[in-house]
Amino acid sequence: MTLRILKEAESELDDAISRYESIEHGLGIRLKDEAKAVISWIAANPELPRIRQSGYRRVNFKIFPYHIAYIIHDQTIWILAIAHQARLPEYWIERKIPG
Protein backbone atom coordinates (compact mmCIF):
# COMPACT_ATOMS: atom_id res chain seq x y z
CA MET A 1 0.00 0.00 0.00
CA THR A 2 1.20 3.52 -0.81
CA LEU A 3 1.03 6.35 1.73
CA ARG A 4 0.37 9.95 0.69
CA ILE A 5 0.01 13.08 2.80
CA LEU A 6 -2.16 15.97 1.67
CA LYS A 7 -0.37 19.32 1.52
CA GLU A 8 -2.78 20.73 4.11
CA ALA A 9 -1.78 17.98 6.56
CA GLU A 10 1.92 18.64 5.92
CA SER A 11 1.31 22.34 6.61
CA GLU A 12 -0.50 21.52 9.85
CA LEU A 13 2.46 19.45 11.02
CA ASP A 14 5.01 22.10 9.98
CA ASP A 15 3.02 24.79 11.83
CA ALA A 16 2.77 22.64 14.96
CA ILE A 17 6.48 21.84 14.89
CA SER A 18 7.33 25.55 14.62
CA ARG A 19 4.92 26.42 17.42
CA TYR A 20 6.32 23.82 19.80
CA GLU A 21 9.91 24.65 18.86
CA SER A 22 9.22 28.31 19.76
CA ILE A 23 8.01 27.20 23.19
CA GLU A 24 11.08 25.09 23.95
CA HIS A 25 14.08 24.14 21.85
CA GLY A 26 13.79 20.48 20.86
CA LEU A 27 10.07 20.18 21.61
CA GLY A 28 9.12 20.63 17.96
CA ILE A 29 11.58 17.87 17.00
CA ARG A 30 9.94 15.56 19.55
CA LEU A 31 6.55 16.30 17.95
CA LYS A 32 8.01 15.58 14.50
CA ASP A 33 9.48 12.30 15.75
CA GLU A 34 6.15 11.26 17.24
CA ALA A 35 4.35 12.13 13.99
CA LYS A 36 6.82 9.98 12.05
CA ALA A 37 6.25 7.09 14.48
CA VAL A 38 2.45 7.37 14.14
CA ILE A 39 2.70 7.53 10.34
CA SER A 40 4.94 4.44 10.33
CA TRP A 41 2.44 2.63 12.56
CA ILE A 42 -0.41 3.58 10.21
CA ALA A 43 1.59 2.32 7.21
CA ALA A 44 2.09 -1.04 8.97
CA ASN A 45 -1.47 -1.31 10.36
CA PRO A 46 -3.71 0.77 8.08
CA GLU A 47 -6.92 -1.20 8.62
CA LEU A 48 -6.62 -1.67 12.39
CA PRO A 49 -8.28 1.59 13.55
CA ARG A 50 -12.04 1.51 13.17
CA ILE A 51 -13.76 3.48 10.44
CA ARG A 52 -15.54 6.42 12.02
CA GLN A 53 -19.06 7.52 11.10
CA SER A 54 -17.73 10.10 8.61
CA GLY A 55 -15.71 7.40 6.81
CA TYR A 56 -12.18 8.06 8.05
CA ARG A 57 -9.80 6.39 10.49
CA ARG A 58 -7.91 8.16 13.26
CA VAL A 59 -4.82 7.50 15.35
CA ASN A 60 -4.04 9.62 18.42
CA PHE A 61 -0.53 10.63 19.39
CA LYS A 62 0.60 9.30 22.77
CA ILE A 63 2.45 12.39 24.02
CA PHE A 64 1.18 15.42 22.12
CA PRO A 65 -2.52 16.40 21.82
CA TYR A 66 -2.72 15.57 18.11
CA HIS A 67 -4.19 12.89 15.91
CA ILE A 68 -3.84 11.79 12.32
CA ALA A 69 -6.99 11.33 10.26
CA TYR A 70 -6.76 9.21 7.13
CA ILE A 71 -8.67 7.15 4.60
CA ILE A 72 -7.74 4.17 2.46
CA HIS A 73 -8.67 4.53 -1.21
CA ASP A 74 -7.49 2.35 -4.11
CA GLN A 75 -4.59 0.82 -2.16
CA THR A 76 -3.40 4.25 -1.03
CA ILE A 77 -3.42 5.55 2.53
CA TRP A 78 -4.32 9.25 2.33
CA ILE A 79 -3.44 11.32 5.40
CA LEU A 80 -6.06 14.05 5.44
CA ALA A 81 -5.13 15.92 8.61
CA ILE A 82 -2.61 16.12 11.41
CA ALA A 83 -4.94 17.88 13.79
CA HIS A 84 -4.76 19.30 17.29
CA GLN A 85 -7.38 17.59 19.42
CA ALA A 86 -8.69 20.89 20.82
CA ARG A 87 -9.62 22.25 17.37
CA LEU A 88 -13.10 21.96 15.98
CA PRO A 89 -13.81 18.29 15.31
CA GLU A 90 -13.57 17.28 11.67
CA TYR A 91 -12.79 20.83 10.49
CA TRP A 92 -10.85 19.14 7.65
CA ILE A 93 -13.60 16.69 6.61
CA GLU A 94 -14.26 18.42 3.25
CA ARG A 95 -10.69 17.89 2.05
CA LYS A 96 -10.47 15.98 -1.20
CA ILE A 97 -7.84 13.52 -2.32
CA PRO A 98 -6.26 14.18 -5.73
CA GLY A 99 -7.52 12.33 -8.72
C-alpha positions as CSV (number, residue, x, y, z in Angstrom):
1,M,0.0,0.0,0.0
2,T,1.2,3.5,-0.8
3,L,1.0,6.3,1.7
4,R,0.4,10.0,0.7
5,I,0.0,13.1,2.8
6,L,-2.2,16.0,1.7
7,K,-0.4,19.3,1.5
8,E,-2.8,20.7,4.1
9,A,-1.8,18.0,6.6
10,E,1.9,18.6,5.9
11,S,1.3,22.3,6.6
12,E,-0.5,21.5,9.8
13,L,2.5,19.5,11.0
14,D,5.0,22.1,10.0
15,D,3.0,24.8,11.8
16,A,2.8,22.6,15.0
17,I,6.5,21.8,14.9
18,S,7.3,25.5,14.6
19,R,4.9,26.4,17.4
20,Y,6.3,23.8,19.8
21,E,9.9,24.7,18.9
22,S,9.2,28.3,19.8
23,I,8.0,27.2,23.2
24,E,11.1,25.1,23.9
25,H,14.1,24.1,21.9
26,G,13.8,20.5,20.9
27,L,10.1,20.2,21.6
28,G,9.1,20.6,18.0
29,I,11.6,17.9,17.0
30,R,9.9,15.6,19.6
31,L,6.6,16.3,17.9
32,K,8.0,15.6,14.5
33,D,9.5,12.3,15.7
34,E,6.1,11.3,17.2
35,A,4.3,12.1,14.0
36,K,6.8,10.0,12.0
37,A,6.2,7.1,14.5
38,V,2.5,7.4,14.1
39,I,2.7,7.5,10.3
40,S,4.9,4.4,10.3
41,W,2.4,2.6,12.6
42,I,-0.4,3.6,10.2
43,A,1.6,2.3,7.2
44,A,2.1,-1.0,9.0
45,N,-1.5,-1.3,10.4
46,P,-3.7,0.8,8.1
47,E,-6.9,-1.2,8.6
48,L,-6.6,-1.7,12.4
49,P,-8.3,1.6,13.5
50,R,-12.0,1.5,13.2
51,I,-13.8,3.5,10.4
52,R,-15.5,6.4,12.0
53,Q,-19.1,7.5,11.1
54,S,-17.7,10.1,8.6
55,G,-15.7,7.4,6.8
56,Y,-12.2,8.1,8.0
57,R,-9.8,6.4,10.5
58,R,-7.9,8.2,13.3
59,V,-4.8,7.5,15.4
60,N,-4.0,9.6,18.4
61,F,-0.5,10.6,19.4
62,K,0.6,9.3,22.8
63,I,2.4,12.4,24.0
64,F,1.2,15.4,22.1
65,P,-2.5,16.4,21.8
66,Y,-2.7,15.6,18.1
67,H,-4.2,12.9,15.9
68,I,-3.8,11.8,12.3
69,A,-7.0,11.3,10.3
70,Y,-6.8,9.2,7.1
71,I,-8.7,7.1,4.6
72,I,-7.7,4.2,2.5
73,H,-8.7,4.5,-1.2
74,D,-7.5,2.3,-4.1
75,Q,-4.6,0.8,-2.2
76,T,-3.4,4.2,-1.0
77,I,-3.4,5.6,2.5
78,W,-4.3,9.3,2.3
79,I,-3.4,11.3,5.4
80,L,-6.1,14.0,5.4
81,A,-5.1,15.9,8.6
82,I,-2.6,16.1,11.4
83,A,-4.9,17.9,13.8
84,H,-4.8,19.3,17.3
85,Q,-7.4,17.6,19.4
86,A,-8.7,20.9,20.8
87,R,-9.6,22.2,17.4
88,L,-13.1,22.0,16.0
89,P,-13.8,18.3,15.3
90,E,-13.6,17.3,11.7
91,Y,-12.8,20.8,10.5
92,W,-10.8,19.1,7.7
93,I,-13.6,16.7,6.6
94,E,-14.3,18.4,3.3
95,R,-10.7,17.9,2.0
96,K,-10.5,16.0,-1.2
97,I,-7.8,13.5,-2.3
98,P,-6.3,14.2,-5.7
99,G,-7.5,12.3,-8.7
